[in-house]
Structure formats: C-alpha cells, structure tokens
C-alpha cells in the first residue's frame, strides 16, 4: 500500500522555508525550524536541542508563542 503524495512527509526539508513561532511577550524573540512549503518539519532531522525546542514551542502555542507561520527565507 502506498502513501498518497499529499500525506507523505518530505525526506528532507526544502531549503528556503522555516516554521517560525513568534513570542507573544518578547518582540523579536522567536523559534524557527526548517520545514517544507507546507510547514512540515522533519523531526528526525533536528538536533536533540532543536527537537526539544520545537516540541516545547508547539506545546505552548497561545500561551507563550503565537501560531507558527511558514516563512520563506530570503537569501543574500
């Protein structure tokens, strides 16, 4: 049985996108993680500390961080 393309996770996050969690209380503070254009983060590719921060940010959306946004990174 194959997985539909719309449900398959990317093998690696495409360069140029990040999922940003902006702080609700500290302007300019945010946590950002590489993702694809749909906001999917490949947790297996995150370093242990980044994974811990990612799971924390997801858990405190609405209390410490705003809903995350997919942002295209601007190069050079």
N, C-alpha and C positions, 0 to 999 in steps of 0.2 A: 504494500500500500504506500503510495507516495503522498507527500505533504503538499497541499496547494501552495502555489507561489506566494499568495498573499499572507500565508501563515508562517512561512519559513523564515527563520532568523538568518541574518547575513553571516557569512563565515567570518568577516571582519568588518568593522565599522568603516564606511566610506570616508575618505579624508574630506575635510571641509565642513563637517557638521558637528555640533555639540549640543547636548541637552543641558540647559542652564537652569539652576534653581537659585533664584534671587532671594536674598534675605528680606524679610518683612520689616526688620528693625534697624539694620545697619546698611544704609545706602552704599552701594559699591561692592558689598560683600556678596559673593555667590559661589556655588559649587558647580563645576562644569565637567561633563564626561563625554568622551567620543561616542557618536551614535550615527545611525544612518538618517536619511532624509525624513523618515517616519518617527524618529525619536527612540528607536530600539537600541538599547545598549547591550553589548555582548559582555555579560558579567564575567565570563570565563577569561576574558582578555584584560580585565582590570587587575592592577596590582592589589595586594591584600588591603593596604590602607585606603586606596581609592574605592574598593568594593565596600569597605566599612562605611566610608563617607557617603557613597551612593545609596546604600540601604538606609542609612540614617536620614538623609535628605528626603527620600521617599516617605519615610515614616512620619516626618514632622511637617509635611506639606499642610499649609493652612494654619500652622502654629508658629513655625519659625521661618519657613521658606514659602514663597509663592508657588503656584502651579508651575511646573517646568515648561520651558519653551525650547523649541528646536531652533537653533541659530546657525546660520551659515557663517563660517569663519572667513574673515577677509584676509587674503594673503598679501603680503608685502605691500 
